[in-house]
Amino acid sequence: MTQRAMNPILALDFGRARIGTAISDELQLLAHPLETIPANEQAVSRVAEIVREKKVDHVVAGIPRQMNGQIGAAATEVLQFVEKLRAILPCPVVTWDERLTTVAAHRALRDAGKKTRQTRGYVDQVAAQMILQNYLDWRAANVGIKSDQ
């Protein structure tokens, strides 16, 4: 059985200073780090540019829920950004629970021998990659189930 190419999926890992991005391959199976966007007033337009340039199928926005599953201040900020994206993007924006992905990204980079200073801009991309890979794996295991958590 051959799989046909699809448009990639873009993932976002939000931080107060930076937004990490990752993109899937054309089979929507593997996530790859893409770039780090400064979290400023140009962030929404840069995401829109990436969506256009890469012909993105949809965007997955990581929501940093609290450990008890509640929506805290950080998640509220992300949801406000998601609403801005939904207003201007030509594709859907779904949310995904991303608890502890930044912690896991720091650990993965440290285990790879990278120093914190060296990884500051890259850790956000790795966190976005982890969000996207979790999402892609979930989709592959749950074909036909609505993905917005």
N, CA, C and O atoms as a DFTB+ gen file, in Angstrom:
596 C
 N C O
     1  1       0.845      -1.173       0.000
     2  2       0.000       0.000       0.000
     3  2       0.896       1.243       0.000
     4  3       1.744       1.399       0.878
     5  1       0.710       2.102      -0.962
     6  2       1.507       3.333      -0.994
     7  2       0.711       4.465      -0.369
     8  3      -0.505       4.562      -0.531
     9  1       1.420       5.308       0.341
    10  2       0.776       6.457       0.958
    11  2       0.994       7.666       0.064
    12  3       2.064       7.839      -0.520
    13  1      -0.028       8.493      -0.036
    14  2       0.111       9.681      -0.874
    15  2       0.575      10.854      -0.024
    16  3       0.288      10.941       1.171
    17  1       1.291      11.741      -0.670
    18  2       1.791      12.926       0.017
    19  2       0.632      13.851       0.394
    20  3      -0.354      13.971      -0.333
    21  1       0.778      14.486       1.530
    22  2      -0.225      15.431       2.017
    23  2       0.495      16.730       2.367
    24  3       1.724      16.782       2.395
    25  1      -0.274      17.761       2.630
    26  2       0.340      18.993       3.104
    27  2       0.803      18.785       4.543
    28  3       0.185      18.032       5.296
    29  1       1.877      19.444       4.916
    30  2       2.420      19.243       6.265
    31  2       1.552      19.888       7.352
    32  3       0.703      20.737       7.080
    33  1       1.795      19.456       8.577
    34  2       1.141      20.013       9.758
    35  2       2.192      20.827      10.496
    36  3       3.336      20.394      10.634
    37  1       1.807      21.996      10.967
    38  2       2.700      22.877      11.714
    39  2       2.321      22.828      13.186
    40  3       1.138      22.857      13.526
    41  1       3.333      22.753      14.073
    42  2       3.071      22.797      15.515
    43  2       3.751      24.006      16.115
    44  3       4.794      24.457      15.641
    45  1       3.133      24.527      17.179
    46  2       3.651      25.701      17.872
    47  2       3.802      25.397      19.361
    48  3       2.898      24.851      19.994
    49  1       4.962      25.763      19.906
    50  2       5.201      25.698      21.345
    51  2       5.379      27.132      21.818
    52  3       6.379      27.776      21.500
    53  1       4.418      27.629      22.572
    54  2       4.414      29.023      22.990
    55  2       5.215      29.244      24.253
    56  3       5.169      28.456      25.197
    57  1       5.945      30.335      24.240
    58  2       6.621      30.797      25.436
    59  2       6.458      32.300      25.494
    60  3       6.086      32.930      24.505
    61  1       6.737      32.875      26.653
    62  2       6.591      34.336      26.772
    63  2       7.593      35.070      25.888
    64  3       7.298      36.160      25.400
    65  1       8.777      34.487      25.674
    66  2       9.813      35.145      24.878
    67  2       9.888      34.612      23.448
    68  3      10.139      35.372      22.512
    69  1       9.669      33.304      23.277
    70  2       9.849      32.666      21.975
    71  2       8.730      31.662      21.704
    72  3       8.116      31.113      22.619
    73  1       8.488      31.444      20.406
    74  2       7.544      30.427      19.955
    75  2       8.330      29.445      19.099
    76  3       8.865      29.813      18.053
    77  1       8.397      28.208      19.542
    78  2       9.067      27.179      18.759
    79  2       8.105      26.627      17.726
    80  3       6.908      26.494      17.985
    81  1       8.633      26.307      16.554
    82  2       7.798      25.713      15.508
    83  2       8.434      24.404      15.041
    84  3       9.651      24.224      15.074
    85  1       7.565      23.510      14.609
    86  2       8.000      22.247      14.023
    87  2       7.016      21.920      12.908
    88  3       5.873      22.376      12.915
    89  1       7.475      21.131      11.961
    90  2       6.628      20.792      10.813
    91  2       6.734      19.302      10.525
    92  3       7.775      18.683      10.744
    93  1       5.640      18.741      10.030
    94  2       5.656      17.312       9.698
    95  2       6.204      17.100       8.296
    96  3       6.323      18.034       7.503
    97  1       6.532      15.852       8.016
    98  2       6.882      15.474       6.644
    99  2       5.583      15.401       5.828
   100  3       4.493      15.587       6.370
   101  1       5.709      15.128       4.527
   102  2       4.506      15.138       3.686
   103  2       3.602      13.927       3.905
   104  3       2.474      13.909       3.413
   105  1       4.068      12.925       4.627
   106  2       3.210      11.789       4.975
   107  2       2.524      12.007       6.331
   108  3       1.722      11.181       6.769
   109  1       2.844      13.113       6.978
   110  2       2.299      13.452       8.295
   111  2       2.604      12.358       9.320
   112  3       1.761      11.994      10.140
   113  1       3.848      11.843       9.247
   114  2       4.276      10.803      10.171
   115  2       5.376      11.254      11.120
   116  3       5.419      10.828      12.275
   117  1       6.275      12.125      10.630
   118  2       7.434      12.540      11.426
   119  2       7.473      14.058      11.584
   120  3       7.156      14.805      10.659
   121  1       7.869      14.493      12.778
   122  2       7.974      15.922      13.076
   123  2       9.430      16.354      13.033
   124  3      10.319      15.617      13.457
   125  1       9.664      17.549      12.519
   126  2      11.012      18.107      12.413
   127  2      11.017      19.538      12.958
   128  3      10.075      20.291      12.709
   129  1      12.065      19.924      13.699
   130  2      12.154      21.318      14.156
   131  2      12.182      22.245      12.941
   132  3      12.721      21.889      11.894
   133  1      11.595      23.443      13.088
   134  2      11.559      24.362      11.960
   135  2      12.286      25.675      12.280
   136  3      13.353      25.938      11.724
   137  1      11.728      26.484      13.155
   138  2      12.366      27.751      13.498
   139  2      11.818      28.248      14.829
   140  3      10.821      27.740      15.341
   141  1      12.494      29.251      15.374
   142  2      12.045      29.900      16.601
   143  2      11.639      31.323      16.245
   144  3      12.401      32.064      15.624
   145  1      10.426      31.694      16.648
   146  2       9.863      33.007      16.346
   147  2       9.854      33.832      17.630
   148  3       9.414      33.339      18.668
   149  1      10.330      35.071      17.583
   150  2      10.196      35.920      18.776
   151  2       8.709      36.108      19.110
   152  3       7.896      36.341      18.216
   153  1       8.359      36.007      20.390
   154  2       6.958      36.172      20.812
   155  2       6.674      37.666      20.946
   156  3       6.674      38.218      22.046
   157  1       6.430      38.306      19.803
   158  2       6.143      39.742      19.794
   159  2       4.947      40.003      18.880
   160  3       4.257      39.069      18.473
   161  1       4.705      41.268      18.558
   162  2       3.527      41.606      17.760
   163  2       3.599      41.080      16.324
   164  3       2.575      41.031      15.643
   165  1       4.785      40.686      15.851
   166  2       4.896      40.114      14.499
   167  2       4.683      38.597      14.471
   168  3       4.675      38.003      13.392
   169  1       4.513      37.965      15.624
   170  2       4.445      36.500      15.684
   171  2       3.286      35.938      14.861
   172  3       3.464      34.961      14.134
   173  1       2.113      36.539      14.966
   174  2       0.948      36.035      14.229
   175  2       1.210      36.088      12.727
   176  3       0.910      35.133      12.012
   177  1       1.770      37.202      12.243
   178  2       2.014      37.313      10.805
   179  2       3.111      36.350      10.348
   180  3       3.052      35.852       9.224
   181  1       4.114      36.077      11.197
   182  2       5.152      35.113      10.816
   183  2       4.569      33.706      10.716
   184  3       4.915      32.961       9.800
   185  1       3.696      33.336      11.641
   186  2       3.036      32.029      11.557
   187  2       2.224      31.958      10.263
   188  3       2.247      30.941       9.571
   189  1       1.515      33.026       9.939
   190  2       0.722      33.052       8.698
   191  2       1.618      32.894       7.468
   192  3       1.249      32.211       6.513
   193  1       2.797      33.526       7.493
   194  2       3.749      33.371       6.381
   195  2       4.182      31.920       6.231
   196  3       4.218      31.390       5.121
   197  1       4.511      31.278       7.346
   198  2       4.937      29.872       7.305
   199  2       3.813      29.008       6.743
   200  3       4.055      28.140       5.904
   201  1       2.592      29.240       7.200
   202  2       1.439      28.469       6.713
   203  2       1.322      28.599       5.196
   204  3       1.095      27.609       4.501
   205  1       1.477      29.828       4.681
   206  2       1.401      30.053       3.230
   207  2       2.580      29.396       2.508
   208  3       2.389      28.656       1.543
   209  1       3.809      29.674       2.987
   210  2       5.014      29.161       2.319
   211  2       5.040      27.638       2.258
   212  3       5.400      27.059       1.233
   213  1       4.662      26.999       3.342
   214  2       4.752      25.536       3.442
   215  2       3.460      24.832       3.046
   216  3       3.390      23.603       3.057
   217  1       2.420      25.626       2.689
   218  2       1.112      25.053       2.324
   219  2       0.607      24.113       3.427
   220  3       0.253      22.962       3.170
   221  1       0.585      24.629       4.644
   222  2       0.248      23.840       5.833
   223  2      -1.218      23.411       5.814
   224  3      -2.109      24.203       5.509
   225  1      -1.445      22.154       6.144
   226  2      -2.792      21.588       6.215
   227  2      -3.542      22.134       7.431
   228  3      -4.674      22.602       7.311
   229  1      -2.902      22.072       8.601
   230  2      -3.466      22.672       9.808
   231  2      -2.369      22.905      10.835
   232  3      -1.259      22.385      10.716
   233  1      -2.705      23.696      11.844
   234  2      -1.748      24.081      12.876
   235  2      -2.162      23.420      14.194
   236  3      -3.341      23.387      14.546
   237  1      -1.171      22.900      14.908
   238  2      -1.392      22.316      16.233
   239  2      -0.723      23.237      17.249
   240  3       0.494      23.421      17.228
   241  1      -1.525      23.807      18.130
   242  2      -0.998      24.717      19.147
   243  2      -0.955      24.003      20.490
   244  3      -1.978      23.540      20.995
   245  1       0.235      23.920      21.058
   246  2       0.388      23.289      22.364
   247  2      -0.205      24.156      23.457
   248  3       0.108      25.343      23.552
   249  1      -1.063      23.567      24.288
   250  2      -1.682      24.287      25.411
   251  2      -1.045      23.758      26.701
   252  3      -1.177      22.579      27.030
   253  1      -0.351      24.648      27.427
   254  2       0.327      24.208      28.653
   255  2      -0.635      24.120      29.838
   256  3      -0.666      25.003      30.695
   257  1      -1.419      23.038      29.871
   258  2      -2.348      22.855      30.989
   259  2      -1.563      22.630      32.282
   260  3      -0.413      22.190      32.259
   261  1      -2.200      22.938      33.394
   262  2      -1.584      22.642      34.685
   263  2      -1.616      21.131      34.894
   264  3      -2.353      20.429      34.201
   265  1      -0.839      20.630      35.824
   266  2      -0.760      19.180      36.024
   267  2      -2.117      18.561      36.362
   268  3      -2.343      17.384      36.081
   269  1      -3.022      19.339      36.962
   270  2      -4.355      18.816      37.276
   271  2      -5.316      18.944      36.090
   272  3      -6.502      18.638      36.206
   273  1      -4.786      19.403      34.939
   274  2      -5.595      19.503      33.726
   275  2      -6.294      20.838      33.549
   276  3      -6.905      21.084      32.508
   277  1      -6.214      21.702      34.550
   278  2      -6.876      23.001      34.478
   279  2      -6.133      23.946      33.522
   280  3      -4.957      23.761      33.210
   281  1      -6.871      24.958      33.077
   282  2      -6.298      26.006      32.232
   283  2      -5.813      27.120      33.162
   284  3      -6.614      27.723      33.876
   285  1      -4.518      27.392      33.158
   286  2      -3.955      28.453      33.984
   287  2      -3.668      29.688      33.154
   288  3      -4.133      29.811      32.021
   289  1      -2.895      30.604      33.726
   290  2      -2.586      31.878      33.057
   291  2      -1.840      31.656      31.746
   292  3      -2.164      32.281      30.736
   293  1      -0.836      30.765      31.751
   294  2      -0.049      30.527      30.531
   295  2      -0.937      29.965      29.420
   296  3      -0.836      30.391      28.269
   297  1      -1.804      29.012      29.760
   298  2      -2.692      28.419      28.760
   299  2      -3.685      29.450      28.236
   300  3      -4.027      29.434      27.054
   301  1      -4.147      30.340      29.098
   302  2      -5.071      31.390      28.678
   303  2      -4.411      32.299      27.641
   304  3      -5.039      32.676      26.652
   305  1      -3.132      32.652      27.872
   306  2      -2.396      33.478      26.902
   307  2      -2.295      32.762      25.558
   308  3      -2.473      33.379      24.508
   309  1      -2.011      31.471      25.591
   310  2      -1.895      30.696      24.349
   311  2      -3.244      30.661      23.637
   312  3      -3.300      30.825      22.418
   313  1      -4.320      30.453      24.372
   314  2      -5.647      30.400      23.751
   315  2      -6.009      31.735      23.105
   316  3      -6.687      31.755      22.077
   317  1      -5.572      32.842      23.683
   318  2      -5.803      34.153      23.065
   319  2      -5.033      34.261      21.747
   320  3      -5.548      34.798      20.766
   321  1      -3.793      33.747      21.728
   322  2      -2.994      33.741      20.503
   323  2      -3.657      32.847      19.454
   324  3      -3.708      33.200      18.276
   325  1      -4.165      31.691      19.884
   326  2      -4.853      30.762      18.972
   327  2      -6.045      31.460      18.317
   328  3      -6.276      31.287      17.121
   329  1      -6.799      32.239      19.078
   330  2      -7.950      32.954      18.503
   331  2      -7.492      33.946      17.438
   332  3      -8.155      34.089      16.411
   333  1      -6.368      34.635      17.661
   334  2      -5.827      35.556      16.653
   335  2      -5.450      34.780      15.387
   336  3      -5.718      35.233      14.275
   337  1      -4.827      33.607      15.563
   338  2      -4.456      32.789      14.407
   339  2      -5.697      32.323      13.651
   340  3      -5.750      32.396      12.423
   341  1      -6.689      31.846      14.392
   342  2      -7.911      31.349      13.737
   343  2      -8.583      32.428      12.917
   344  3      -9.237      32.130      11.917
   345  1      -8.432      33.683      13.325
   346  2      -9.064      34.798      12.612
   347  2      -8.400      35.085      11.272
   348  3      -9.042      35.631      10.374
   349  1      -7.112      34.725      11.116
   350  2      -6.419      35.101       9.868
   351  2      -5.917      33.923       9.033
   352  3      -5.631      34.096       7.848
   353  1      -5.803      32.731       9.619
   354  2      -5.240      31.606       8.856
   355  2      -6.286      30.954       7.965
   356  3      -7.463      30.898       8.319
   357  1      -5.852      30.460       6.802
   358  2      -6.770      29.783       5.888
   359  2      -6.977      28.305       6.236
   360  3      -7.655      27.582       5.506
   361  1      -6.390      27.858       7.355
   362  2      -6.473      26.448       7.732
   363  2      -6.908      26.345       9.202
   364  3      -6.832      27.324       9.944
   365  1      -7.362      25.162       9.613
   366  2      -7.765      24.989      11.011
   367  2      -6.581      25.099      11.977
   368  3      -5.437      24.812      11.623
   369  1      -6.889      25.522      13.204
   370  2      -5.917      25.538      14.294
   371  2      -6.519      24.679      15.406
   372  3      -7.577      25.003      15.944
   373  1      -5.842      23.587      15.747
   374  2      -6.311      22.717      16.824
   375  2      -5.389      22.876      18.027
   376  3      -4.229      23.263      17.887
   377  1      -5.914      22.574      19.204
   378  2      -5.094      22.660      20.408
   379  2      -4.729      21.252      20.877
   380  3      -5.442      20.282      20.620
   381  1      -3.604      21.176      21.567
   382  2      -3.079      19.883      22.006
   383  2      -2.455      20.057      23.385
   384  3      -1.684      20.992      23.606
   385  1      -2.776      19.182      24.293
   386  2      -2.225      19.229      25.646
   387  2      -0.723      18.966      25.564
   388  3      -0.294      17.917      25.085
   389  1       0.069      19.928      26.036
   390  2       1.516      19.785      25.900
   391  2       2.240      19.836      27.246
   392  3       3.366      20.325      27.336
   393  1       1.590      19.332      28.277
   394  2       2.230      19.336      29.594
   395  2       3.608      18.689      29.541
   396  3       3.775      17.602      28.988
   397  1       4.574      19.358      30.112
   398  2       5.946      18.869      30.310
   399  2       6.778      18.703      29.035
   400  3       7.869      18.137      29.107
   401  1       6.319      19.166      27.886
   402  2       7.147      18.987      26.688
   403  2       8.413      19.829      26.746
   404  3       9.458      19.387      26.268
   405  1       8.352      21.024      27.316
   406  2       9.566      21.845      27.401
   407  2      10.572      21.193      28.341
   408  3      11.774      21.210      28.077
   409  1      10.085      20.620      29.436
   410  2      10.964      19.890      30.363
   411  2      11.607      18.712      29.629
   412  3      12.810      18.480      29.750
   413  1      10.800      17.974      28.869
   414  2      11.322      16.828      28.112
   415  2      12.319      17.283      27.044
   416  3      13.314      16.603      26.796
   417  1      12.057      18.426      26.415
   418  2      12.974      18.941      25.390
   419  2      14.315      19.312      26.013
   420  3      15.367      18.989      25.462
   421  1      14.281      19.992      27.166
   422  2      15.536      20.317      27.874
   423  2      16.308      19.046      28.202
   424  3      17.524      18.987      28.018
   425  1      15.603      18.030      28.689
   426  2      16.250      16.772      29.070
   427  2      16.872      16.099      27.845
   428  3      18.003      15.616      27.909
   429  1      16.134      16.066      26.730
   430  2      16.648      15.424      25.521
   431  2      17.906      16.124      25.019
   432  3      18.867      15.471      24.615
   433  1      17.895      17.453      25.046
   434  2      19.075      18.194      24.592
   435  2      20.249      18.006      25.551
   436  3      21.394      17.875      25.120
   437  1      19.958      17.995      26.855
   438  2      21.018      17.766      27.841
   439  2      21.612      16.365      27.658
   440  3      22.829      16.185      27.708
   441  1      20.734      15.374      27.444
   442  2      21.207      13.995      27.223
   443  2      22.049      13.890      25.960
   444  3      22.897      13.006      25.846
   445  1      21.811      14.801      25.002
   446  2      22.592      14.814      23.758
   447  2      23.892      15.600      23.930
   448  3      24.641      15.795      22.973
   449  1      24.150      16.050      25.166
   450  2      25.402      16.738      25.448
   451  2      25.384      18.232      25.185
   452  3      26.435      18.871      25.156
   453  1      24.196      18.793      24.993
   454  2      24.087      20.228      24.724
   455  2      23.965      20.997      26.034
   456  3      23.257      20.578      26.949
   457  1      24.660      22.122      26.112
   458  2      24.589      22.989      27.294
   459  2      23.358      23.892      27.178
   460  3      22.945      24.234      26.070
   461  1      22.780      24.275      28.297
   462  2      21.579      25.117      28.306
   463  2      21.796      26.394      27.512
   464  3      20.917      26.809      26.757
   465  1      22.956      27.023      27.671
   466  2      23.232      28.265      26.950
   467  2      23.184      28.049      25.436
   468  3      22.692      28.903      24.698
   469  1      23.694      26.916      24.983
   470  2      23.731      26.627      23.549
   471  2      22.341      26.358      22.983
   472  3      22.105      26.555      21.791
   473  1      21.425      25.909      23.833
   474  2      20.150      25.405      23.326
   475  2      18.987      26.368      23.499
   476  3      17.864      26.041      23.113
   477  1      19.222      27.545      24.068
   478  2      18.110      28.444      24.417
   479  2      17.132      28.640      23.255
   480  3      15.927      28.480      23.447
   481  1      17.609      28.977      22.071
   482  2      16.708      29.202      20.945
   483  2      16.171      27.922      20.335
   484  3      15.110      27.918      19.711
   485  1      16.897      26.849      20.515
   486  2      16.539      25.588      19.872
   487  2      15.556      24.757      20.703
   488  3      14.775      23.980      20.153
   489  1      15.597      24.925      22.026
   490  2      14.751      24.098      22.886
   491  2      13.274      24.279      22.560
   492  3      12.497      23.333      22.688
   493  1      12.872      25.482      22.137
   494  2      11.474      25.732      21.784
   495  2      11.075      24.948      20.535
   496  3       9.949      24.462      20.434
   497  1      12.006      24.829      19.584
   498  2      11.744      24.029      18.381
   499  2      11.617      22.550      18.736
   500  3      10.754      21.849      18.208
   501  1      12.483      22.082      19.637
   502  2      12.431      20.673      20.049
   503  2      11.124      20.397      20.800
   504  3      10.511      19.345      20.618
   505  1      10.704      21.336      21.639
   506  2       9.420      21.172      22.337
   507  2       8.275      21.114      21.321
   508  3       7.373      20.286      21.455
   509  1       8.303      21.984      20.312
   510  2       7.272      21.958      19.258
   511  2       7.314      20.630      18.503
   512  3       6.276      20.071      18.151
   513  1       8.529      20.136      18.259
   514  2       8.681      18.842      17.586
   515  2       8.045      17.734      18.424
   516  3       7.381      16.851      17.881
   517  1       8.244      17.776      19.734
   518  2       7.657      16.752      20.618
   519  2       6.136      16.855      20.641
   520  3       5.441      15.839      20.624
   521  1       5.618      18.081      20.680
   522  2       4.161      18.280      20.627
   523  2       3.622      17.658      19.341
   524  3       2.653      16.899      19.365
   525  1       4.261      17.987      18.220
   526  2       3.789      17.506      16.924
   527  2       3.922      15.992      16.803
   528  3       3.018      15.332      16.290
   529  1       5.029      15.439      17.267
   530  2       5.196      13.981      17.157
   531  2       4.156      13.258      18.001
   532  3       3.618      12.238      17.569
   533  1       3.863      13.767      19.199
   534  2       2.813      13.171      20.031
   535  2       1.468      13.232      19.315
   536  3       0.709      12.262      19.317
   537  1       1.182      14.369      18.710
   538  2      -0.065      14.551      17.974
   539  2      -0.140      13.596      16.773
   540  3      -1.161      12.944      16.553
   541  1       0.948      13.525      16.002
   542  2       0.970      12.637      14.829
   543  2       0.803      11.169      15.236
   544  3       0.077      10.416      14.588
   545  1       1.480      10.774      16.314
   546  2       1.369       9.388      16.799
   547  2      -0.059       9.099      17.255
   548  3      -0.602       8.029      16.983
   549  1      -0.667      10.077      17.959
   550  2      -2.046       9.905      18.412
   551  2      -2.980       9.753      17.217
   552  3      -3.847       8.879      17.205
   553  1      -2.799      10.610      16.210
   554  2      -3.644      10.538      15.000
   555  2      -3.510       9.198      14.303
   556  3      -4.503       8.608      13.877
   557  1      -2.268       8.714      14.186
   558  2      -2.035       7.432      13.504
   559  2      -2.727       6.291      14.247
   560  3      -3.207       5.342      13.627
   561  1      -2.776       6.386      15.575
   562  2      -3.390       5.339      16.378
   563  2      -4.911       5.483      16.479
   564  3      -5.603       4.531      16.839
   565  1      -5.423       6.658      16.164
   566  2      -6.847       6.946      16.332
   567  2      -7.455       7.517      15.068
   568  3      -8.154       8.529      15.114
   569  1      -7.199       6.882      13.949
   570  2      -7.696       7.354      12.655
   571  2      -9.214       7.500      12.721
   572  3      -9.934       6.599      13.151
   573  1      -9.671       8.678      12.275
   574  2     -11.107       8.910      12.214
   575  2     -11.703       9.521      13.472
   576  3     -12.907       9.774      13.518
   577  1     -10.885       9.763      14.499
   578  2     -11.376      10.374      15.732
   579  2     -11.034      11.850      15.700
   580  3      -9.938      12.224      15.283
   581  1     -11.959      12.696      16.137
   582  2     -11.721      14.146      16.167
   583  2     -10.520      14.439      17.060
   584  3     -10.409      13.891      18.157
   585  1      -9.609      15.314      16.586
   586  2      -8.328      15.505      17.264
   587  2      -8.276      16.641      18.261
   588  3      -7.382      16.647      19.107
   589  1      -9.175      17.597      18.212
   590  2      -9.066      18.751      19.127
   591  2      -9.404      18.299      20.543
   592  3     -10.512      17.833      20.808
   593  1      -8.435      18.441      21.452
   594  2      -8.641      17.971      22.831
   595  2      -9.386      18.980      23.646
   596  3      -9.646      18.750      24.827
